[in-house]
Structure formats: C-alpha cells, structure tokens
Amino acid sequence: MSTDDQLRKAMDRITRSEKIQARAERVWNSLDTSRATFINSLCRTGLSYAHAQSKFDDFVEEQRRLRLRLAQEVEAAQRDYLDLADGAGAPAEARAA
C-alpha cells in the first residue's frame, strides 16, 4: 500500500472518529435536559422511581466512558496520521539536504 493510500486511510479514520465523537457529545449535552423525561419514561414501564434513577445514572456513566474512549480514539488517529505524514516527508527532506 502506498504512503498516499495510508495517509488517506488515516485521514478517513480521523474523520470517522471525529463524527462519532461529535454525535456522542450531542447526546452528552442533551442528558441534563432529558433526565426527567428519561426517568419518567422508565417509571411508566413499571420501574420504581429509584430504579429508574439508577438506570439513568448507569446510562450517564456509560456515556462518560464512551466520551473518554472516543477522545482517545481521535487522539490516536491524529497521532497515527502525523506519524505517517512525518515518515512520508522524511525521505524527501533527506534528499533535499
């Protein structure tokens, strides 16, 4: 696989990771406004209020972990891209010297 193909794939990985991260961020931002709705909807299924709150808290914790993991994935994708870009540029710089 050529360096250009590798760089293109690395950039695609960054783009995908950033889109997923943006989606997760929107969910995270909506959690505060949807807390009561979420809990009440669970109560309508027969759960007690305390159990519904616990489920919501579990969901928030899951979303927090997801946000951290996605941030790490974006950082890793960016590092990989920069490593590839630096590696691709090194031989050209050596020839120029």
MOPAC internal coordinates of N, CA, C and O (Angstrom, degrees):
PM7 1SCF
backbone

  N    0.0000 0     0.00 0     0.00 0    0    0    0
  C    1.4418 1     0.00 0     0.00 0    1    0    0
  C    1.5290 1   108.06 1     0.00 0    2    1    0
  O    1.2310 1   120.86 1   -46.47 1    3    2    1
  N    1.3120 1   115.95 1   133.53 1    3    2    1
  C    1.4600 1   120.01 1  -177.17 1    5    3    2
  C    1.5280 1   110.59 1   -74.22 1    6    5    3
  O    1.2310 1   121.53 1   -17.95 1    7    6    5
  N    1.2983 1   114.67 1   162.05 1    7    6    5
  C    1.4605 1   120.40 1   179.35 1    9    7    6
  C    1.5167 1   110.79 1   -62.39 1   10    9    7
  O    1.2310 1   120.09 1   141.94 1   11   10    9
  N    1.3301 1   117.43 1   -38.06 1   11   10    9
  C    1.4668 1   120.15 1   178.15 1   13   11   10
  C    1.5224 1   111.10 1   -61.67 1   14   13   11
  O    1.2310 1   120.75 1   138.05 1   15   14   13
  N    1.3350 1   116.18 1   -41.95 1   15   14   13
  C    1.4671 1   119.78 1   177.61 1   17   15   14
  C    1.5280 1   110.99 1   -63.38 1   18   17   15
  O    1.2310 1   120.72 1   138.23 1   19   18   17
  N    1.3192 1   116.24 1   -41.77 1   19   18   17
  C    1.4633 1   120.40 1   179.06 1   21   19   18
  C    1.5283 1   110.76 1   -63.67 1   22   21   19
  O    1.2310 1   120.80 1   137.77 1   23   22   21
  N    1.3280 1   116.07 1   -42.23 1   23   22   21
  C    1.4641 1   119.75 1   178.78 1   25   23   22
  C    1.5261 1   110.98 1   -64.90 1   26   25   23
  O    1.2310 1   120.52 1   139.65 1   27   26   25
  N    1.3116 1   116.61 1   -40.35 1   27   26   25
  C    1.4646 1   121.04 1   179.30 1   29   27   26
  C    1.5371 1   110.18 1   -63.69 1   30   29   27
  O    1.2310 1   120.86 1   136.33 1   31   30   29
  N    1.3390 1   115.96 1   -43.67 1   31   30   29
  C    1.4662 1   119.68 1   178.70 1   33   31   30
  C    1.5214 1   110.86 1   -65.70 1   34   33   31
  O    1.2310 1   120.31 1   141.11 1   35   34   33
  N    1.3137 1   117.01 1   -38.89 1   35   34   33
  C    1.4676 1   120.39 1   178.42 1   37   35   34
  C    1.5282 1   110.45 1   -65.31 1   38   37   35
  O    1.2310 1   120.14 1   139.96 1   39   38   37
  N    1.3318 1   117.34 1   -40.04 1   39   38   37
  C    1.4620 1   120.36 1   178.00 1   41   39   38
  C    1.5280 1   110.27 1   -67.26 1   42   41   39
  O    1.2310 1   119.98 1   142.05 1   43   42   41
  N    1.3236 1   117.64 1   -37.95 1   43   42   41
  C    1.4718 1   121.06 1   175.90 1   45   43   42
  C    1.5263 1   110.81 1   -61.32 1   46   45   43
  O    1.2310 1   121.03 1   139.77 1   47   46   45
  N    1.3219 1   115.63 1   -40.23 1   47   46   45
  C    1.4680 1   120.14 1   178.43 1   49   47   46
  C    1.5276 1   110.53 1   -63.08 1   50   49   47
  O    1.2310 1   120.46 1   138.10 1   51   50   49
  N    1.3282 1   116.73 1   -41.90 1   51   50   49
  C    1.4679 1   120.28 1   177.36 1   53   51   50
  C    1.5233 1   110.22 1   -61.26 1   54   53   51
  O    1.2310 1   120.89 1   132.51 1   55   54   53
  N    1.3265 1   115.91 1   -47.49 1   55   54   53
  C    1.4675 1   120.81 1  -177.90 1   57   55   54
  C    1.5243 1   111.01 1   -60.68 1   58   57   55
  O    1.2310 1   120.45 1   133.35 1   59   58   57
  N    1.3377 1   116.75 1   -46.65 1   59   58   57
  C    1.4683 1   120.88 1   178.63 1   61   59   58
  C    1.5255 1   111.24 1   -60.49 1   62   61   59
  O    1.2310 1   120.93 1   133.79 1   63   62   61
  N    1.3167 1   115.82 1   -46.21 1   63   62   61
  C    1.4700 1   120.65 1  -178.59 1   65   63   62
  C    1.5267 1   110.78 1   -62.86 1   66   65   63
  O    1.2310 1   120.53 1   138.90 1   67   66   65
  N    1.3183 1   116.58 1   -41.10 1   67   66   65
  C    1.4691 1   119.69 1  -179.68 1   69   67   66
  C    1.5286 1   111.41 1   -67.51 1   70   69   67
  O    1.2310 1   119.86 1   143.29 1   71   70   69
  N    1.3330 1   117.86 1   -36.71 1   71   70   69
  C    1.4665 1   120.75 1   178.01 1   73   71   70
  C    1.5237 1   110.77 1   -65.59 1   74   73   71
  O    1.2310 1   120.54 1   136.18 1   75   74   73
  N    1.3236 1   116.58 1   -43.82 1   75   74   73
  C    1.4634 1   120.70 1   178.91 1   77   75   74
  C    1.5238 1   109.64 1   -64.49 1   78   77   75
  O    1.2310 1   120.79 1   138.83 1   79   78   77
  N    1.3218 1   116.09 1   -41.17 1   79   78   77
  C    1.4552 1   120.32 1   178.99 1   81   79   78
  C    1.5357 1   110.71 1   -63.16 1   82   81   79
  O    1.2310 1   119.79 1   139.39 1   83   82   81
  N    1.3175 1   118.01 1   -40.61 1   83   82   81
  C    1.4651 1   121.52 1   178.90 1   85   83   82
  C    1.5270 1   110.86 1   -63.78 1   86   85   83
  O    1.2310 1   120.50 1   139.10 1   87   86   85
  N    1.3297 1   116.65 1   -40.90 1   87   86   85
  C    1.4642 1   120.92 1   177.65 1   89   87   86
  C    1.5352 1   110.64 1   -62.73 1   90   89   87
  O    1.2310 1   120.58 1   134.99 1   91   90   89
  N    1.3083 1   116.50 1   -45.01 1   91   90   89
  C    1.4659 1   121.30 1   179.41 1   93   91   90
  C    1.5332 1   110.43 1   -63.97 1   94   93   91
  O    1.2310 1   120.67 1   144.68 1   95   94   93
  N    1.3135 1   116.33 1   -35.32 1   95   94   93
  C    1.4593 1   120.56 1   178.82 1   97   95   94
  C    1.5309 1   111.06 1   -65.95 1   98   97   95
  O    1.2310 1   120.44 1   140.98 1   99   98   97
  N    1.3335 1   116.76 1   -39.02 1   99   98   97
  C    1.4638 1   120.31 1   177.17 1  101   99   98
  C    1.5341 1   110.81 1   -63.49 1  102  101   99
  O    1.2310 1   120.74 1   138.77 1  103  102  101
  N    1.3294 1   116.19 1   -41.23 1  103  102  101
  C    1.4688 1   120.03 1   177.30 1  105  103  102
  C    1.5258 1   109.10 1   -62.31 1  106  105  103
  O    1.2310 1   120.50 1   133.57 1  107  106  105
  N    1.3201 1   116.64 1   -46.43 1  107  106  105
  C    1.4587 1   120.94 1  -178.92 1  109  107  106
  C    1.5298 1   110.50 1   -58.58 1  110  109  107
  O    1.2310 1   120.62 1   135.38 1  111  110  109
  N    1.3204 1   116.43 1   -44.62 1  111  110  109
  C    1.4652 1   120.64 1  -178.69 1  113  111  110
  C    1.5255 1   112.25 1   -66.43 1  114  113  111
  O    1.2310 1   120.11 1   152.73 1  115  114  113
  N    1.3088 1   117.40 1   -27.27 1  115  114  113
  C    1.4639 1   120.15 1  -179.29 1  117  115  114
  C    1.5276 1   113.09 1   -85.68 1  118  117  115
  O    1.2310 1   120.14 1   171.22 1  119  118  117
  N    1.3158 1   117.33 1    -8.78 1  119  118  117
  C    1.4723 1   119.91 1  -176.65 1  121  119  118
  C    1.5253 1   112.40 1   -62.61 1  122  121  119
  O    1.2310 1   119.96 1   138.38 1  123  122  121
  N    1.3159 1   117.68 1   -41.62 1  123  122  121
  C    1.4635 1   119.79 1  -179.12 1  125  123  122
  C    1.5178 1   111.57 1   -60.88 1  126  125  123
  O    1.2310 1   120.80 1   137.63 1  127  126  125
  N    1.3173 1   116.08 1   -42.37 1  127  126  125
  C    1.4636 1   119.26 1  -177.31 1  129  127  126
  C    1.5210 1   112.59 1   -77.71 1  130  129  127
  O    1.2310 1   120.05 1   159.92 1  131  130  129
  N    1.3092 1   117.50 1   -20.08 1  131  130  129
  C    1.4597 1   119.54 1  -176.48 1  133  131  130
  C    1.5257 1   113.23 1  -102.67 1  134  133  131
  O    1.2310 1   119.99 1  -177.30 1  135  134  133
  N    1.3229 1   117.63 1     2.70 1  135  134  133
  C    1.4723 1   120.51 1  -175.26 1  137  135  134
  C    1.5324 1   111.68 1   -56.23 1  138  137  135
  O    1.2310 1   120.50 1   125.56 1  139  138  137
  N    1.3189 1   116.65 1   -54.44 1  139  138  137
  C    1.4683 1   119.99 1  -176.86 1  141  139  138
  C    1.5248 1   110.95 1   -62.87 1  142  141  139
  O    1.2310 1   120.42 1   138.30 1  143  142  141
  N    1.3216 1   116.80 1   -41.70 1  143  142  141
  C    1.4673 1   120.90 1   179.69 1  145  143  142
  C    1.5183 1   110.71 1   -62.30 1  146  145  143
  O    1.2310 1   120.75 1   135.45 1  147  146  145
  N    1.3256 1   116.18 1   -44.55 1  147  146  145
  C    1.4669 1   122.18 1   179.88 1  149  147  146
  C    1.5298 1   110.09 1   -60.45 1  150  149  147
  O    1.2310 1   120.85 1   130.54 1  151  150  149
  N    1.3186 1   115.98 1   -49.46 1  151  150  149
  C    1.4669 1   120.31 1  -177.65 1  153  151  150
  C    1.5251 1   110.46 1   -64.62 1  154  153  151
  O    1.2310 1   120.39 1   135.04 1  155  154  153
  N    1.3360 1   116.85 1   -44.96 1  155  154  153
  C    1.4694 1   119.68 1  -179.92 1  157  155  154
  C    1.5248 1   111.93 1   -63.21 1  158  157  155
  O    1.2310 1   120.44 1   142.80 1  159  158  157
  N    1.3309 1   116.76 1   -37.20 1  159  158  157
  C    1.4672 1   118.31 1   178.95 1  161  159  158
  C    1.5216 1   110.84 1   -66.02 1  162  161  159
  O    1.2310 1   120.18 1   143.46 1  163  162  161
  N    1.3195 1   117.26 1   -36.54 1  163  162  161
  C    1.4651 1   120.16 1   176.36 1  165  163  162
  C    1.5268 1   111.14 1   -68.14 1  166  165  163
  O    1.2310 1   120.53 1   143.25 1  167  166  165
  N    1.3258 1   116.59 1   -36.75 1  167  166  165
  C    1.4732 1   120.10 1   178.05 1  169  167  166
  C    1.5256 1   110.51 1   -63.38 1  170  169  167
  O    1.2310 1   120.38 1   144.91 1  171  170  169
  N    1.3251 1   116.87 1   -35.09 1  171  170  169
  C    1.4671 1   120.03 1   179.35 1  173  171  170
  C    1.5273 1   112.11 1   -67.99 1  174  173  171
  O    1.2310 1   120.13 1   163.81 1  175  174  173
  N    1.3228 1   117.35 1   -16.19 1  175  174  173
  C    1.4655 1   119.83 1   176.89 1  177  175  174
  C    1.5233 1   111.47 1   -86.71 1  178  177  175
  O    1.2310 1   120.79 1   178.61 1  179  178  177
  N    1.3409 1   116.10 1    -1.39 1  179  178  177
  C    1.4567 1   119.39 1   177.84 1  181  179  178
  C    1.5179 1   114.16 1   109.18 1  182  181  179
  O    1.2310 1   119.84 1   176.41 1  183  182  181
  N    1.3227 1   117.91 1    -3.59 1  183  182  181
  C    1.4698 1   119.47 1   178.32 1  185  183  182
  C    1.5223 1   109.83 1   -75.85 1  186  185  183
  O    1.2310 1   121.13 1   -29.31 1  187  186  185
  N    1.3167 1   115.45 1   150.69 1  187  186  185
  C    1.4665 1   119.01 1   173.66 1  189  187  186
  C    1.5264 1   107.89 1   -71.44 1  190  189  187
  O    1.2310 1   121.19 1   -19.03 1  191  190  189
  N    1.3261 1   115.32 1   160.97 1  191  190  189
  C    1.4689 1   119.81 1  -179.69 1  193  191  190
  C    1.5299 1   110.28 1   -60.48 1  194  193  191
  O    1.2310 1   120.53 1   137.74 1  195  194  193
  N    1.3360 1   116.58 1   -42.26 1  195  194  193
  C    1.4679 1   120.97 1  -179.54 1  197  195  194
  C    1.5339 1   110.75 1   -62.93 1  198  197  195
  O    1.2310 1   120.44 1   138.14 1  199  198  197
  N    1.3259 1   116.77 1   -41.86 1  199  198  197
  C    1.4593 1   120.37 1   179.40 1  201  199  198
  C    1.5286 1   110.34 1   -67.11 1  202  201  199
  O    1.2310 1   120.16 1   140.56 1  203  202  201
  N    1.3217 1   117.30 1   -39.44 1  203  202  201
  C    1.4601 1   121.47 1   178.04 1  205  203  202
  C    1.5239 1   110.45 1   -64.27 1  206  205  203
  O    1.2310 1   120.23 1   139.22 1  207  206  205
  N    1.3296 1   117.16 1   -40.78 1  207  206  205
  C    1.4684 1   120.77 1   176.67 1  209  207  206
  C    1.5176 1   110.50 1   -61.71 1  210  209  207
  O    1.2310 1   120.97 1   138.25 1  211  210  209
  N    1.3163 1   115.75 1   -41.75 1  211  210  209
  C    1.4619 1   120.72 1   179.12 1  213  211  210
  C    1.5335 1   110.52 1   -62.23 1  214  213  211
  O    1.2310 1   120.60 1   137.49 1  215  214  213
  N    1.3230 1   116.46 1   -42.51 1  215  214  213
  C    1.4754 1   120.30 1   178.10 1  217  215  214
  C    1.5317 1   110.04 1   -62.69 1  218  217  215
  O    1.2310 1   120.45 1   137.39 1  219  218  217
  N    1.3201 1   116.75 1   -42.61 1  219  218  217
  C    1.4623 1   120.31 1   178.88 1  221  219  218
  C    1.5280 1   110.05 1   -62.44 1  222  221  219
  O    1.2310 1   120.27 1   134.35 1  223  222  221
  N    1.3217 1   117.09 1   -45.65 1  223  222  221
  C    1.4671 1   120.87 1   179.13 1  225  223  222
  C    1.5290 1   111.19 1   -60.18 1  226  225  223
  O    1.2310 1   120.66 1   140.09 1  227  226  225
  N    1.3355 1   116.34 1   -39.91 1  227  226  225
  C    1.4671 1   120.32 1   176.69 1  229  227  226
  C    1.5290 1   110.68 1   -62.27 1  230  229  227
  O    1.2310 1   120.95 1   138.08 1  231  230  229
  N    1.3308 1   115.79 1   -41.92 1  231  230  229
  C    1.4642 1   120.78 1   179.19 1  233  231  230
  C    1.5256 1   110.59 1   -63.41 1  234  233  231
  O    1.2310 1   120.41 1   137.32 1  235  234  233
  N    1.3290 1   116.83 1   -42.68 1  235  234  233
  C    1.4680 1   120.82 1   178.94 1  237  235  234
  C    1.5283 1   109.87 1   -61.74 1  238  237  235
  O    1.2310 1   120.45 1   136.70 1  239  238  237
  N    1.3097 1   116.75 1   -43.30 1  239  238  237
  C    1.4690 1   120.32 1   179.72 1  241  239  238
  C    1.5329 1   110.72 1   -64.04 1  242  241  239
  O    1.2310 1   120.74 1   139.29 1  243  242  241
  N    1.3192 1   116.19 1   -40.71 1  243  242  241
  C    1.4667 1   120.44 1   177.19 1  245  243  242
  C    1.5307 1   110.61 1   -61.72 1  246  245  243
  O    1.2310 1   120.38 1   137.94 1  247  246  245
  N    1.3265 1   116.88 1   -42.06 1  247  246  245
  C    1.4596 1   121.04 1   178.78 1  249  247  246
  C    1.5280 1   111.42 1   -66.42 1  250  249  247
  O    1.2310 1   120.41 1   143.24 1  251  250  249
  N    1.3233 1   116.83 1   -36.76 1  251  250  249
  C    1.4685 1   120.52 1   178.01 1  253  251  250
  C    1.5320 1   110.52 1   -63.20 1  254  253  251
  O    1.2310 1   120.96 1   134.67 1  255  254  253
  N    1.3354 1   115.78 1   -45.33 1  255  254  253
  C    1.4700 1   120.19 1   177.98 1  257  255  254
  C    1.5302 1   110.85 1   -63.28 1  258  257  255
  O    1.2310 1   120.70 1   140.07 1  259  258  257
  N    1.3251 1   116.26 1   -39.93 1  259  258  257
  C    1.4616 1   120.62 1   178.50 1  261  259  258
  C    1.5288 1   110.73 1   -61.96 1  262  261  259
  O    1.2310 1   120.35 1   135.57 1  263  262  261
  N    1.3380 1   116.93 1   -44.43 1  263  262  261
  C    1.4654 1   120.65 1   178.97 1  265  263  262
  C    1.5195 1   111.23 1   -58.68 1  266  265  263
  O    1.2310 1   120.43 1   136.72 1  267  266  265
  N    1.3332 1   116.78 1   -43.28 1  267  266  265
  C    1.4663 1   120.74 1   179.20 1  269  267  266
  C    1.5278 1   111.10 1   -63.69 1  270  269  267
  O    1.2310 1   121.05 1   134.39 1  271  270  269
  N    1.3302 1   115.60 1   -45.61 1  271  270  269
  C    1.4662 1   119.65 1  -179.64 1  273  271  270
  C    1.5244 1   111.11 1   -62.84 1  274  273  271
  O    1.2310 1   120.38 1   138.27 1  275  274  273
  N    1.3249 1   116.88 1   -41.73 1  275  274  273
  C    1.4668 1   119.85 1   179.88 1  277  275  274
  C    1.5212 1   111.48 1   -66.50 1  278  277  275
  O    1.2310 1   120.16 1   142.08 1  279  278  277
  N    1.3131 1   117.30 1   -37.92 1  279  278  277
  C    1.4705 1   120.11 1   177.09 1  281  279  278
  C    1.5340 1   109.81 1   -62.95 1  282  281  279
  O    1.2310 1   120.60 1   140.36 1  283  282  281
  N    1.3291 1   116.47 1   -39.64 1  283  282  281
  C    1.4632 1   120.23 1   178.09 1  285  283  282
  C    1.5305 1   110.91 1   -66.52 1  286  285  283
  O    1.2310 1   120.34 1   141.78 1  287  286  285
  N    1.3316 1   116.96 1   -38.22 1  287  286  285
  C    1.4637 1   120.81 1   178.75 1  289  287  286
  C    1.5225 1   111.18 1   -64.96 1  290  289  287
  O    1.2310 1   120.27 1   138.56 1  291  290  289
  N    1.3324 1   117.10 1   -41.44 1  291  290  289
  C    1.4653 1   120.32 1   178.49 1  293  291  290
  C    1.5266 1   109.84 1   -63.81 1  294  293  291
  O    1.2310 1   120.57 1   135.45 1  295  294  293
  N    1.3275 1   116.52 1   -44.55 1  295  294  293
  C    1.4607 1   120.45 1   178.87 1  297  295  294
  C    1.5281 1   111.26 1   -61.59 1  298  297  295
  O    1.2310 1   120.35 1   137.61 1  299  298  297
  N    1.3207 1   116.94 1   -42.39 1  299  298  297
  C    1.4627 1   120.91 1   179.60 1  301  299  298
  C    1.5233 1   110.48 1   -65.06 1  302  301  299
  O    1.2310 1   120.22 1   138.23 1  303  302  301
  N    1.3188 1   117.19 1   -41.77 1  303  302  301
  C    1.4715 1   120.85 1   178.91 1  305  303  302
  C    1.5214 1   110.40 1   -63.68 1  306  305  303
  O    1.2310 1   120.54 1   139.57 1  307  306  305
  N    1.3141 1   116.57 1   -40.43 1  307  306  305
  C    1.4665 1   119.95 1   178.72 1  309  307  306
  C    1.5245 1   111.00 1   -66.80 1  310  309  307
  O    1.2310 1   120.38 1   138.02 1  311  310  309
  N    1.3304 1   116.87 1   -41.98 1  311  310  309
  C    1.4717 1   120.19 1   177.15 1  313  311  310
  C    1.5230 1   111.11 1   -61.27 1  314  313  311
  O    1.2310 1   120.81 1   135.20 1  315  314  313
  N    1.3423 1   116.06 1   -44.80 1  315  314  313
  C    1.4676 1   119.77 1   179.81 1  317  315  314
  C    1.5202 1   110.92 1   -60.46 1  318  317  315
  O    1.2310 1   120.85 1   136.76 1  319  318  317
  N    1.3289 1   115.98 1   -43.24 1  319  318  317
  C    1.4666 1   120.07 1   179.74 1  321  319  318
  C    1.5345 1   109.98 1   -62.28 1  322  321  319
  O    1.2310 1   120.65 1   133.85 1  323  322  321
  N    1.3273 1   116.36 1   -46.15 1  323  322  321
  C    1.4729 1   119.33 1  -179.40 1  325  323  322
  C    1.5272 1   111.31 1   -64.09 1  326  325  323
  O    1.2310 1   120.57 1   141.91 1  327  326  325
  N    1.3297 1   116.51 1   -38.09 1  327  326  325
  C    1.4633 1   119.63 1   176.97 1  329  327  326
  C    1.5238 1   110.91 1   -62.23 1  330  329  327
  O    1.2310 1   120.68 1   136.05 1  331  330  329
  N    1.3299 1   116.31 1   -43.95 1  331  330  329
  C    1.4647 1   120.23 1   178.12 1  333  331  330
  C    1.5247 1   110.81 1   -64.84 1  334  333  331
  O    1.2310 1   120.64 1   136.17 1  335  334  333
  N    1.3202 1   116.38 1   -43.83 1  335  334  333
  C    1.4689 1   120.43 1  -178.99 1  337  335  334
  C    1.5230 1   110.57 1   -64.10 1  338  337  335
  O    1.2310 1   120.62 1   138.59 1  339  338  337
  N    1.3402 1   116.41 1   -41.41 1  339  338  337
  C    1.4672 1   119.51 1   177.84 1  341  339  338
  C    1.5194 1   110.86 1   -65.95 1  342  341  339
  O    1.2310 1   120.67 1   139.96 1  343  342  341
  N    1.3222 1   116.33 1   -40.04 1  343  342  341
  C    1.4636 1   120.42 1   178.55 1  345  343  342
  C    1.5085 1   112.47 1   -65.95 1  346  345  343
  O    1.2310 1   120.44 1   144.64 1  347  346  345
  N    1.3304 1   116.76 1   -35.36 1  347  346  345
  C    1.4618 1   120.94 1   179.09 1  349  347  346
  C    1.5113 1   111.14 1   -72.01 1  350  349  347
  O    1.2310 1   120.61 1   148.25 1  351  350  349
  N    1.3418 1   116.44 1   -31.75 1  351  350  349
  C    1.4527 1   119.85 1  -177.69 1  353  351  350
  C    1.5086 1   113.34 1   -83.83 1  354  353  351
  O    1.2310 1   119.69 1   158.95 1  355  354  353
  N    1.3248 1   118.20 1   -21.05 1  355  354  353
  C    1.4525 1   121.60 1  -175.34 1  357  355  354
  C    1.5203 1   113.27 1   -61.94 1  358  357  355
  O    1.2310 1   118.52 1   132.67 1  359  358  357
  N    1.3387 1   120.43 1   -47.33 1  359  358  357
  C    1.4590 1   119.23 1  -179.34 1  361  359  358
  C    1.5407 1   111.88 1   -63.17 1  362  361  359
  O    1.2310 1   119.95 1   142.00 1  363  362  361
  N    1.2895 1   117.71 1   -38.00 1  363  362  361
  C    1.4722 1   120.59 1  -179.84 1  365  363  362
  C    1.5248 1   109.60 1   -65.55 1  366  365  363
  O    1.2310 1   119.99 1   139.88 1  367  366  365
  N    1.3151 1   117.63 1   -40.12 1  367  366  365
  C    1.4500 1   121.28 1   178.89 1  369  367  366
  C    1.5197 1   110.46 1   -66.67 1  370  369  367
  O    1.2310 1   120.78 1   142.19 1  371  370  369
  N    1.3393 1   116.11 1   -37.81 1  371  370  369
  C    1.4624 1   119.95 1  -179.89 1  373  371  370
  C    1.5169 1   109.53 1   -66.41 1  374  373  371
  O    1.2310 1   120.07 1   142.20 1  375  374  373
  N    1.3445 1   117.47 1   -37.80 1  375  374  373
  C    1.4625 1   120.42 1   178.85 1  377  375  374
  C    1.5121 1   110.78 1   -67.98 1  378  377  375
  O    1.2310 1   119.79 1   145.00 1  379  378  377
  N    1.3310 1   118.01 1   -35.00 1  379  378  377
  C    1.4479 1   122.21 1  -177.99 1  381  379  378
  C    1.5348 1   110.47 1   -69.93 1  382  381  379
  O    1.2310 1   119.90 1   152.25 1  383  382  381
  N    1.3124 1   117.79 1   -27.75 1  383  382  381
  C    1.4616 1   121.74 1  -178.21 1  385  383  382
  C    1.4746 1   109.53 1   -80.08 1  386  385  383
  O    1.2310 1   120.10 1   180.00 1  387  386  385

